[in-house]
């Protein structure tokens, strides 16, 4: 229904205008996000690789413990001790800390800006924890076969056990090494860049 000058539009016209405004605003937001991702694609890629190295180091040690320990091959023994026991929790070793530090150093050097490195560190730490918990929960549930023994109602317990194990592995030493590695890499890049321009 058309409206003449001075008349109030119908509710259908009002709804259409509001819907058009929302669609235009949403498209604008998507375009801004796409522009931001395009502009920051290099730091985002570095953070993704940083996360991959950090989380795969954690998951690798987790798998290594349970695959090489003969006591943990017995399902009943695993059921009693594997998820949270302080005796059998996975841990990181010196070589793992070296790998994490080297990856953080390279990531900080690649990002170069200290502020962006701090944000990259936070993103990498959170993403690495999430990825590690998902992978270790999957390992406990399917590979160690706790799923068939416990049933679906214990899935949250397994996820909590995986989180506890991952938290014990990364906090505080791995987090500190990641932080300082990223900052050192960024500072080294800051020292090298001005001297290279001279």
N, C-alpha and C positions, 0 to 999 in steps of 0.2 A: 504494500500500500504506500503510495507516494504521499509526502507531506508538503504542504505549501508553506510559504514563509510565515513565521509566527506561530505555526502549529507545532505541537509537541509530537515527536515521532512515536510510533507504536513500540510496544515492548519487544516485538520481533526485531525491529531495526536496532534497538538498543542492545539486544543480545548479540546481534551480528557485529555491531561495532566493537563491543567488548571482546568477542571472540577474535575478530580481526586484530585488535590491539594485542591480545595475548599471543596470537600466532606470530605477529610481527616481532614482538618482544622476545619470544622464544627463539625465533630465527636469528635475531640480533645477538642473543646470548651465545647461541651455537657458533656463530661466525666469530665472535670475540674469543671463545674458547679455542676454536680452530686456529685463529691467528696467534694466540698465546702459545699453543703447542708447536706450531710451525716455528715461531721465534725461539722457543726454548727446546727444540728437538734434541740438540746436542747434549745439554745437561741432563735431560730426561733419559736419554740413551745411556749416559754414564751412570746415572743412579740405578737404572735397571740392571746393568752389568754388575755394579757394586752389590746390589741386592742378591743377584744370582750367585756370586762368589761367596758372599757371607752365608747365605742360607744353605747352599750346597755343601759348604764345609761342615756346618752343624749337622745336617742330615747325613752326610757321609760318616761322621764319627758315630752317630746314633746307630746307623745300620751296621757299622763295623763291630761295635760292642756285641750286639745281639747275634750277629752271624758267626762270630768267632768264639763266643763263650759256650763251652759244651754244656754247662749247667743250665743254660737258658733254652736248650733244645727240648727239654721235657715240658710239655704244655702246662702241667700242674705247678711245676716250679716257676715257670714264667708267670702264671696266673697269680701266684702268691707274691713274687718279688719284682717282676719286671717294671710295672708302671711307676712306682714311686719310691722303692726301697733305696736308701742311701748307699747300700752296698753295691747295687748294680746300675746306678744311674750313669748315663754316658757323660763323658767330659772331653774337653778340648785339650790338646797337647801342644808342645812348643811349635811344632811344624804348622799346626792349625793357626796359632797366633801369628806366626810369620806370614802365612798366606793372607790372613785377614788384614794385617798391617800393610803388606805390599799392595793389596787391592785398594785399600783406603788411601794410601799414598798416591797411587796412580790416579784414583778418582779425584782426589783433591787437586792434584796437578792439572788434570784435564779440565776440571770446572774452573779453576784458577781464582775466582772471586771468593773471599772468605765468607761473606754472608750467604752466597749461593751454596757454598760447601756445607755450612751449618744446616741449611734447609735440606740439602741432599743427604746429610748424615741422619737427620731425623726421619726423613722419608725412608731411607735405606734400613734404618734400625726397625722401624714399625713394619715395613713390608717383609723384611727378613724374618722377623718373629712370626708373622702371620703365615708365610710360606712354610717355615720350618714346622710350625705346629700342625698345619694341614698335612704335610708329608709324613711327620712322625705319627700322627693319629691314624693316617691311612696304614702305615707300617704295622702299628700295634693291632689295628682292627682286622686287616686282611692278611698280611704276610705272617705275623705271629699268630694269626687265627683266633684272636680273642673274640671276634664277632660271633663265631659259631659256638663258642663256649658260654659267652655272657648273654648275648641277645641284644636287640636294638635298644632296650630301655637303659642300657649301661653306656650308650654312645657318649653321652655328656661326661660321664666319669672318665672315659678313655681320652676325650679331648682335654679335660682338665689335667689328667696325668701327663699327656704330651706337652701341655703348656708348662707344667711344673718342671719337667725334664729340660725343656728348651730354655726356660728362664734360668735354671741352675747352670746351664752350659754357658750362657752369654753374659750373665750379670755377676759381678761388675766388670770383670777383666776384659772380655771381648768387646763390650760397649766402649770402654775407655780406650782400648787399642784402636777401634774403629774411629772414634772421635779424634784422637790425637794424630792418627795417620792421615785423616782427611785434612786437618788443619795444617800439619807439616807440609803436605803436598801442595796446598794452596799457597803457603808462605814461600816455599821454594820456588814455585812458579812466579810469585811476585818479585823475588830477588833476581831471577833469571831474565824476565821480560825487559826491565829497564836497561840492564847491561847489554842485552842483545840489540836494543834500539840505538844505544850509543855506538 
